[in-house]
Amino acid sequence: MYFTVSWDPSKPYACRMMGFKSRILPSIEVRLADGNDCRGFRSKPVTHPMIQAEIALDQANKSKRKRLSSTQMWEA
């Protein structure tokens, strides 16, 4: 993990990978600056069984959703 807490009260977060300090989390700062995800960000693994089941169900539902072509429209 490249994110650290700096000693500077005006910029409490620092990124060791890219070498800058910020008032907000470095991963958010990178996304705001160039629109891409931070290359040093790693999310924590999900360990709770209920959350794992919910993620698996959501992924299964995403694969079942029908995608519309550019000529089709949704009907209400």
DARA-V24464 format. One record per residue. RES is the residue in three letters. PHI is phi in radians with two decimals (999 if undefined). PSI is psi in whole degrees, 0 to 359 (NA if undefined). Layout:
{{RES	PHI	PSI} {RES	PHI	PSI}}
This chain:
{{MET	999	132} {TYR	-1.71	350} {PHE	-1.38	134} {THR	-2.39	165} {VAL	-1.67	129} {SER	-1.63	167} {TRP	-1.43	345} {ASP	-1.35	114} {PRO	-1.14	333} {SER	-1.37	338} {LYS	-2.40	82} {PRO	-1.33	350} {TYR	-1.99	143} {ALA	-2.33	150} {CYS	-2.01	116} {ARG	-1.29	329} {MET	-1.17	315} {MET	-1.79	350} {GLY	1.27	48} {PHE	-2.45	162} {LYS	-1.99	154} {SER	-2.63	161} {ARG	-1.46	340} {ILE	-2.05	171} {LEU	-1.00	136} {PRO	-0.99	324} {SER	-1.12	325} {ILE	-1.28	320} {GLU	-1.04	317} {VAL	-1.13	317} {ARG	-1.11	320} {LEU	-1.18	324} {ALA	-1.28	313} {ASP	-2.21	0} {GLY	1.44	359} {ASN	-1.82	158} {ASP	-1.23	149} {CYS	-1.16	131} {ARG	-1.28	342} {GLY	-1.65	354} {PHE	-1.34	134} {ARG	-2.30	124} {SER	-1.38	155} {LYS	-1.26	145} {PRO	-1.23	145} {VAL	-1.44	126} {THR	-2.02	342} {HIS	-1.33	129} {PRO	-1.08	326} {MET	-1.18	321} {ILE	-1.22	321} {GLN	-1.06	318} {ALA	-1.15	320} {GLU	-1.14	319} {ILE	-1.13	317} {ALA	-1.10	319} {LEU	-1.14	318} {ASP	-1.11	319} {GLN	-1.16	323} {ALA	-1.15	320} {ASN	-1.19	325} {LYS	-1.12	323} {SER	-1.26	336} {LYS	-1.48	342} {ARG	-1.15	138} {LYS	-1.50	127} {ARG	-1.56	139} {LEU	-1.60	143} {SER	-1.39	172} {SER	-1.17	343} {THR	-1.65	350} {GLN	-1.64	157} {MET	-2.30	154} {TRP	-1.30	145} {GLU	-1.97	137} {ALA	-1.61	NA}}
